[in-house]
């Protein structure tokens, strides 16, 4: 696979989609600029705008890509001053960028002002980062307002939507990067499962796991790693702290590496000791069954929302079986009773962003009912899409001690049992899934998830550390 060829083909598809949506004006796609940290001479970690990164395959701060219907693509890349080069490493030259991105007309960014000047009188579509409007001088332009460049917001929306839809299906270069990101995530999770033990802090697990991400080629974590032990495992976006884990508790780790801009996003939950307790195992197996059913059903043409509802039904039935819910699964799901314990969506699109673009089909919006409000994808799946499948069951004290909810669900929930489980924490199992022509491929399948496989890993780990 020649990277520049794949990127050229990617841009050809974008041009075709833009032409089909009536694009007759120039488009500018700034990469975005580093964001200063107030009160210091430092910057936040740089994240290129995903639209720029998708179209060029690179993440150069302060660069911009331009497109004209008649003249095609031009890449403007900044060069640094000698003073800058004392503090920063040199960016790739225009020639080097032409070779990696396949944009033959790659120029120094000092040409950008002239390019904009030559578009005078034509309305622009402005995709990518809009920071250029406020920070024009940092792109080498005097001031946005003196350019007489008028941004056509309708065209910007239309072309942005067309681009987002194309980004759903991943091409060979994207899948190569995502596969490496997922492999690094799997290695990191295994490292954490290999060291966890009574008396260790959440932070210690984070350190071992993230070190492995980096050893495996990760450039950074795809998002702030979530490591929650005991009751903390019920905090959906909890950050690891100094809390020390204890035998009898669960640990939930939701973390992924990022490689060349692409995210992985994997969750496993395991016991601090070598075995799950009885109730932990029962609830674990409910979550696992709902996840495996969704994986078995996922494939082209399948509505993501139907997978979410199917998982909700399985979770409701499982909670009836363990004695936490009462009633028919139909009534429980219709009343959103399952969402007291599964208060998020089944998953999301994955790619350049952890929650990648275009999860909702155009015209669809999130429903405001409790059981669906946090669903981040509502569309029919198609080959090449990468999504996460991540059901969970949690005991979130804030939800479960709320008097209004306890009244509304007085009959449907066994509140005495819930009260005994308020410090249980939570269980989530998440894999990254590529939709194929006839089903799906679990990209993170190398990370075991049956209760017995996890217990075998934990037994090995504890045996090794005590021996
Ligand atoms: Mn996720």
Boltz pocket constraint, residues with backbone or C-beta under 6 A from the ligand:
constraints:
  - pocket:
      binder: B
      contacts: [[A, 265], [A, 347], [A, 348], [A, 354], [A, 388], [A, 390], [A, 430]]
      max_distance: 6.0
